[in-house]
Amino acid sequence: MYHDVIQNPPPTVTLDTFDSLFAQCLPKPQAERWTEIAWETELWPARQRSAQENKPLFLWAMNGHPIGCV
């Protein structure tokens, strides 16, 4: 496995290529559209709001540690 790294080394980052590579790592505006939604963080207020606005309720639930350290 180590020999694969040597045969296919990563590109060298220079002052000329850094800005382009850095820009590729940043999230694109369309990928962050979910942050524009007025999310509710409590179930009961969300249920009341969905009933008042006659809109469906999207519930995201999970079990375990939030970063997967179980």
C-alpha positions as CSV (number, residue, x, y, z in Angstrom):
1,M,0.0,0.0,0.0
2,Y,2.8,2.4,0.8
3,H,4.4,1.8,-2.5
4,D,1.2,3.0,-4.3
5,V,1.7,6.4,-2.6
6,I,5.2,6.7,-4.0
7,Q,4.1,5.7,-7.5
8,N,1.3,8.3,-7.5
9,P,2.4,11.2,-5.3
10,P,0.0,14.1,-4.6
11,P,0.5,17.3,-6.6
12,T,2.8,19.8,-5.1
13,V,1.1,22.8,-3.7
14,T,2.7,26.1,-4.6
15,L,1.8,29.7,-4.1
16,D,0.5,29.7,-7.7
17,T,-1.8,26.6,-7.2
18,F,-2.9,27.2,-3.6
19,D,-5.8,29.6,-4.3
20,S,-7.3,27.3,-6.9
21,L,-7.0,24.2,-4.7
22,F,-8.4,26.1,-1.7
23,A,-11.4,27.3,-3.7
24,Q,-12.2,23.8,-4.7
25,C,-12.4,22.8,-1.0
26,L,-14.9,25.5,0.0
27,P,-18.7,24.7,-0.1
28,K,-20.5,26.1,-3.0
29,P,-23.4,28.5,-2.3
30,Q,-26.0,26.0,-3.7
31,A,-24.7,23.3,-1.4
32,E,-25.5,25.5,1.6
33,R,-29.1,26.3,0.8
34,W,-30.3,24.2,3.7
35,T,-29.0,27.0,6.1
36,E,-31.6,29.4,4.7
37,I,-34.5,27.3,6.1
38,A,-35.9,28.5,9.5
39,W,-35.4,25.1,11.2
40,E,-37.2,24.3,14.4
41,T,-35.1,22.5,17.0
42,E,-37.9,21.5,19.3
43,L,-40.5,18.9,18.3
44,W,-43.6,20.4,19.8
45,P,-43.1,24.0,18.4
46,A,-42.3,22.3,15.1
47,R,-45.5,20.3,15.2
48,Q,-47.6,23.4,16.0
49,R,-46.0,25.3,13.2
50,S,-46.5,22.5,10.7
51,A,-50.2,22.3,11.6
52,Q,-50.6,26.1,11.5
53,E,-49.0,26.4,8.1
54,N,-50.6,23.2,6.8
55,K,-47.1,21.9,5.9
56,P,-45.5,18.4,6.5
57,L,-43.2,17.9,9.4
58,F,-39.7,16.6,8.6
59,L,-38.2,14.9,11.6
60,W,-34.5,14.0,11.7
61,A,-33.8,11.5,14.5
62,M,-30.7,9.6,15.4
63,N,-29.4,7.3,18.1
64,G,-25.9,7.4,19.4
65,H,-23.1,9.9,19.7
66,P,-23.5,12.9,17.2
67,I,-20.1,12.3,15.6
68,G,-20.3,8.6,15.5
69,C,-18.1,7.8,18.5
70,V,-20.1,4.9,20.0
